[in-house]
Amino acid sequence: MNEVIRELHEIEAQAGKLMDNVNLSKQAMQEEKKRQMEEISVGLDAEMEGRLTILQTRLEEQAQDEIRRLVEKNQQQMERLNELYQNNLSKYAKEIVKRITEV
């Protein structure tokens, strides 16, 4: 009977060791999973930042292109207005003098 109790006690001790090993393995696996998730998160953050930088650069380039087009368009309009003014300066001056003298 003592031998059966001793055997049961030994089996219980071995089962306890197995449970301890299982818990240690479980904890190690959880830590490894947490580490892997952190690595993935860091990688995703870096990739997203890279993509955002690319998008920001593209938007800045598009904005600069649009500004250049607007400046060119405005310069062309100013040149046309100046040309129109220069071509019709004497006509405008005569018209102004005529209106002033009519009063």
C-alpha positions as CSV (number, residue, x, y, z in Angstrom):
1,M,0.0,0.0,0.0
2,N,2.8,2.4,0.9
3,E,4.4,1.6,-2.5
4,V,1.2,2.5,-4.3
5,I,1.0,5.8,-2.3
6,R,4.7,6.4,-3.1
7,E,4.0,5.7,-6.8
8,L,1.0,8.0,-6.8
9,H,3.0,10.7,-5.1
10,E,5.8,10.3,-7.7
11,I,3.2,10.4,-10.5
12,E,1.8,13.5,-8.9
13,A,5.2,15.1,-8.7
14,Q,6.0,14.3,-12.3
15,A,2.6,15.7,-13.3
16,G,3.4,18.9,-11.4
17,K,6.7,19.1,-13.2
18,L,5.0,18.6,-16.5
19,M,2.5,21.3,-15.7
20,D,5.3,23.6,-14.7
21,N,7.1,22.9,-18.0
22,V,3.8,23.4,-19.9
23,N,3.3,26.8,-18.1
24,L,6.9,27.8,-18.9
25,S,6.5,26.8,-22.5
26,K,3.2,28.6,-22.7
27,Q,4.8,31.7,-21.2
28,A,7.7,31.5,-23.6
29,M,5.3,31.1,-26.6
30,Q,3.3,34.1,-25.4
31,E,6.4,36.2,-25.1
32,E,7.6,35.1,-28.5
33,K,4.2,35.9,-30.0
34,K,4.3,39.4,-28.3
35,R,7.8,40.0,-29.7
36,Q,6.7,39.0,-33.2
37,M,3.6,41.2,-33.0
38,E,5.8,44.1,-32.0
39,E,8.2,43.5,-34.9
40,I,5.3,43.4,-37.3
41,S,3.9,46.6,-35.8
42,V,7.3,48.3,-36.2
43,G,7.6,47.1,-39.7
44,L,4.1,48.3,-40.6
45,D,4.7,51.7,-39.0
46,A,7.9,52.1,-41.1
47,E,6.2,51.0,-44.3
48,M,3.3,53.4,-43.6
49,E,5.6,56.3,-42.9
50,G,7.5,55.5,-46.1
51,R,4.3,55.5,-48.1
52,L,3.1,58.7,-46.5
53,T,6.4,60.4,-47.3
54,I,6.0,59.3,-51.0
55,L,2.4,60.6,-51.1
56,Q,3.4,63.9,-49.5
57,T,6.3,64.3,-52.0
58,R,3.9,63.7,-54.9
59,L,1.3,66.2,-53.5
60,E,4.0,68.8,-53.0
61,E,5.2,68.3,-56.6
62,Q,1.6,68.5,-57.9
63,A,1.1,71.7,-55.9
64,Q,4.3,73.2,-57.3
65,D,3.3,72.3,-60.9
66,E,-0.1,73.9,-60.4
67,I,1.5,77.1,-58.9
68,R,3.9,77.2,-61.9
69,R,1.0,76.9,-64.4
70,L,-1.0,79.6,-62.6
71,V,2.0,81.9,-62.6
72,E,2.6,81.3,-66.3
73,K,-1.1,81.9,-67.1
74,N,-1.1,85.1,-65.1
75,Q,2.1,86.3,-66.8
76,Q,0.6,85.6,-70.2
77,Q,-2.6,87.5,-69.2
78,M,-0.5,90.5,-68.0
79,E,1.5,90.5,-71.2
80,R,-1.7,90.5,-73.3
81,L,-3.1,93.3,-71.2
82,N,0.1,95.3,-71.5
83,E,0.2,94.7,-75.2
84,L,-3.4,95.8,-75.5
85,Y,-2.7,98.9,-73.4
86,Q,0.4,99.8,-75.4
87,N,-1.3,99.2,-78.8
88,N,-4.3,101.4,-77.8
89,L,-2.6,104.0,-75.6
90,S,-3.0,106.8,-78.0
91,K,-6.6,105.8,-78.7
92,Y,-7.4,105.8,-74.9
93,A,-5.7,109.1,-74.4
94,K,-7.7,110.7,-77.3
95,E,-10.9,109.3,-75.9
96,I,-10.1,110.7,-72.4
97,V,-9.3,114.1,-73.8
98,K,-12.4,114.0,-75.9
99,R,-14.6,113.3,-72.9
100,I,-13.0,115.9,-70.8
101,T,-13.4,118.6,-73.5
102,E,-17.0,117.7,-74.1
103,V,-18.1,118.7,-70.7
